[in-house]
Amino acid sequence: MESINDFFSLITSDYCRLLDLLFRLIVNTLFTVIIARKFYFPKSRRVDFFFTYILVGFGIFMLIHLMGDAKLKTGIAMGLFAIFCIMRYRTESVPIREMTYLFLIISLAAINGLAWTADISDKHPEFFAPELTSMIELLVTNFLFIAVIWIAEGGKWVTSLSTKYIKYDKIDLISPDKRNELIEDLKQRTGLNIKEVAIGSLDFLKDMALIKVYYTEDDNTDNDDTLRKMPKNYD
């Protein structure tokens, strides 16, 4: 660490700021891409949110870095969280998983944007640096984000079932005594590994029932559990 500080002390304060910015930008971008590509994208397969996370991570990092002052650190960070809590991307109903990853990306960008990794105050007294964060501490913090997401996404310590709504036409199988037959028929027709079913509204005039199925899925399953009805522009 001392050698790094000595190196920064040999150059002007402007170059020190620039090198520190580039280092933290590379770290933030690298870990943001890892989180978005390695953990989020394989299950959701949503390219729009993937690029959103990359751009949001970059934008928040640059905003906090350029506006962040030692006295304003907490206020800026909390203000950004409050803004996104209120907005919640109101142009679209965002699923809870996507929102969780969005807040993680914002948190990571805020941490990396507010950290300063070099002490040059001795050789450059005109430069006022905020409270220092060592490079090791910064990297460990980023790796901890990866570790926590890996543990949470692993799902080995909790059983998770996905859900889907189905309009079902064999209304004679909805009685409790034929529940096993209903599940087997749904498995054959949908190809899903269905574990449980819940019967919703019934329409005896159309011989139709709304059923909520609970199923397990692997990483290759391509299903959108948030879709409740046909889009208006569906042909």
C-alpha positions in Angstrom: 0.0 0.0 0.0 2.9 2.4 0.8 4.4 1.8 -2.6 1.1 2.6 -4.3 0.9 5.8 -2.3 4.5 6.7 -3.2 3.7 6.2 -6.8 0.6 8.5 -6.6 2.7 11.1 -4.8 5.1 11.3 -7.7 2.5 12.6 -10.1 0.2 15.5 -10.0 -3.1 15.5 -8.1 -5.1 15.6 -11.3 -3.5 12.4 -12.6 -4.0 10.8 -9.1 -7.7 11.5 -9.4 -7.8 10.1 -12.9 -5.9 6.9 -12.1 -8.0 6.3 -9.0 -11.2 6.9 -11.1 -10.1 4.5 -13.8 -9.2 1.8 -11.3 -12.5 1.9 -9.4 -14.4 2.2 -12.7 -12.8 -1.0 -14.0 -13.5 -2.8 -10.7 -17.2 -1.6 -10.6 -17.8 -2.5 -14.3 -16.1 -5.9 -14.0 -18.2 -7.0 -10.9 -21.4 -5.5 -12.4 -20.9 -7.6 -15.5 -20.2 -10.7 -13.5 -23.4 -10.2 -11.4 -25.6 -9.4 -14.4 -24.2 -12.1 -16.8 -23.3 -14.9 -14.4 -26.1 -14.8 -11.9 -29.0 -12.8 -13.3 -29.1 -13.6 -17.0 -28.9 -17.4 -17.0 -32.3 -17.7 -15.2 -34.2 -14.7 -16.5 -32.8 -14.4 -20.1 -33.9 -10.8 -20.3 -31.4 -8.9 -22.4 -33.2 -5.5 -21.7 -32.5 -5.8 -17.9 -29.0 -7.1 -18.5 -28.0 -3.9 -20.4 -30.0 -1.8 -17.9 -27.9 -3.1 -15.0 -24.7 -2.4 -16.9 -25.7 1.2 -17.7 -27.3 1.9 -14.3 -24.1 0.7 -12.6 -22.0 2.9 -14.8 -24.3 5.9 -14.4 -24.6 5.7 -10.6 -20.8 5.2 -10.2 -20.0 8.3 -12.3 -22.7 10.4 -10.6 -21.6 9.5 -7.1 -17.9 9.9 -7.9 -18.3 13.3 -9.5 -20.8 14.6 -6.9 -19.5 12.7 -3.8 -17.9 14.8 -1.1 -16.9 13.5 2.3 -19.7 15.5 3.9 -22.3 14.4 1.4 -21.6 10.7 1.1 -24.5 9.5 3.2 -26.9 12.0 1.9 -26.2 11.2 -1.8 -26.3 7.5 -1.3 -29.6 7.5 0.7 -31.1 10.1 -1.8 -30.4 7.8 -4.7 -32.1 4.8 -3.0 -35.1 7.0 -2.1 -35.4 8.1 -5.7 -35.5 4.5 -7.0 -37.8 3.4 -4.2 -40.3 6.1 -5.4 -39.9 5.6 -9.1 -39.5 1.8 -9.2 -39.3 2.2 -13.0 -43.1 3.0 -13.1 -43.2 2.6 -16.9 -43.2 -1.2 -16.4 -44.2 -3.6 -13.6 -40.8 -4.8 -12.6 -40.6 -8.3 -10.9 -39.1 -8.5 -7.4 -36.0 -10.4 -8.6 -35.2 -7.7 -11.2 -35.7 -5.0 -8.5 -33.4 -6.9 -6.1 -30.6 -7.0 -8.6 -31.2 -3.4 -9.5 -30.6 -2.4 -5.8 -27.6 -4.6 -5.6 -26.1 -2.9 -8.7 -26.8 0.5 -7.2 -25.3 -0.5 -3.9 -22.1 -1.8 -5.5 -21.8 1.4 -7.7 -22.3 3.6 -4.6 -19.6 1.8 -2.6 -17.1 1.9 -5.5 -18.0 5.5 -6.4 -17.5 6.8 -2.8 -14.2 4.9 -2.1 -10.8 6.6 -2.4 -7.8 4.3 -2.6 -4.7 6.5 -2.5 -3.3 8.9 0.1 -1.4 11.8 -1.5 -2.1 14.5 1.1 1.6 14.6 2.2 3.0 15.4 -1.2 -0.1 17.3 -2.5 -1.5 19.3 0.5 -3.8 21.2 -1.9 -5.7 17.9 -2.5 -8.3 17.1 0.1 -9.1 13.4 0.0 -12.1 11.8 1.7 -11.7 9.0 4.2 -9.5 6.3 2.6 -10.5 2.8 1.6 -7.7 0.4 0.9 -7.7 -1.4 -2.5 -7.8 -4.8 -0.7 -10.9 -3.7 1.3 -12.6 -2.5 -1.9 -11.9 -5.7 -3.7 -13.0 -7.9 -0.8 -16.2 -5.9 -0.5 -16.9 -6.6 -4.2 -16.1 -10.2 -3.8 -18.5 -10.4 -0.8 -21.3 -9.2 -3.1 -20.5 -12.1 -5.5 -20.4 -14.6 -2.6 -23.7 -13.6 -1.1 -25.4 -13.7 -4.5 -23.9 -17.1 -5.3 -25.2 -18.5 -2.0 -28.6 -17.0 -2.5 -29.0 -18.1 -6.1 -27.7 -21.6 -5.3 -31.0 -22.4 -3.5 -29.6 -25.6 -2.0 -30.8 -24.7 1.5 -34.4 -23.8 0.5 -36.9 -25.4 -1.8 -38.3 -22.9 -4.4 -41.3 -23.5 -6.6 -42.2 -21.4 -9.6 -45.8 -20.6 -10.4 -47.9 -20.4 -13.5 -51.6 -19.7 -14.2 -53.4 -22.0 -16.6 -56.9 -21.9 -18.1 -57.9 -25.6 -17.9 -60.6 -27.2 -20.0 -61.1 -30.7 -18.3 -63.3 -29.4 -15.6 -64.3 -32.9 -14.5 -60.8 -33.4 -13.0 -60.9 -30.5 -10.6 -62.6 -32.4 -7.7 -60.4 -33.2 -4.8 -60.6 -37.0 -5.3 -59.1 -36.7 -8.8 -56.3 -34.4 -7.8 -53.6 -36.9 -8.8 -55.2 -37.4 -12.3 -55.3 -33.6 -12.7 -51.6 -33.2 -11.9 -50.6 -36.0 -14.2 -52.6 -34.5 -17.1 -51.1 -31.1 -16.5 -47.6 -32.7 -16.5 -48.2 -34.4 -19.8 -49.7 -31.3 -21.5 -47.3 -28.7 -20.2 -44.0 -30.7 -19.7 -43.5 -29.1 -16.3 -42.6 -30.9 -13.2 -45.7 -29.9 -11.3 -45.8 -30.5 -7.5 -49.0 -28.8 -6.4 -52.1 -27.1 -7.9 -54.6 -24.6 -6.6 -58.1 -24.3 -8.1 -59.2 -20.7 -8.8 -62.3 -19.4 -10.5 -64.7 -21.8 -12.3 -66.8 -21.2 -15.4 -69.2 -24.1 -15.9 -70.8 -22.4 -18.9 -67.5 -22.6 -20.8 -66.2 -25.7 -19.0 -63.2 -23.7 -17.9 -61.2 -23.4 -14.7 -58.3 -21.1 -13.7 -55.6 -23.2 -12.1 -52.4 -22.1 -10.4 -49.7 -24.7 -10.7 -46.5 -24.9 -8.6 -43.5 -26.5 -10.3 -39.8 -26.9 -10.2 -37.7 -25.8 -13.1 -34.1 -26.2 -14.2 -31.8 -23.6 -15.7 -32.9 -24.5 -19.2 -36.5 -23.8 -18.6 -37.7 -20.8 -20.6 -40.9 -19.6 -18.9 -42.2 -16.1 -18.0 -44.0 -16.5 -14.7 -45.1 -12.9 -14.7 -47.3 -13.1 -17.7 -50.9 -13.3 -16.6 -52.9 -12.8 -19.9 -52.4 -12.5 -23.6 -50.9 -9.1 -24.7 -53.4 -6.7 -26.3 -51.4 -6.8 -29.6 -51.3 -10.6 -29.7 -52.4 -11.9 -33.1 
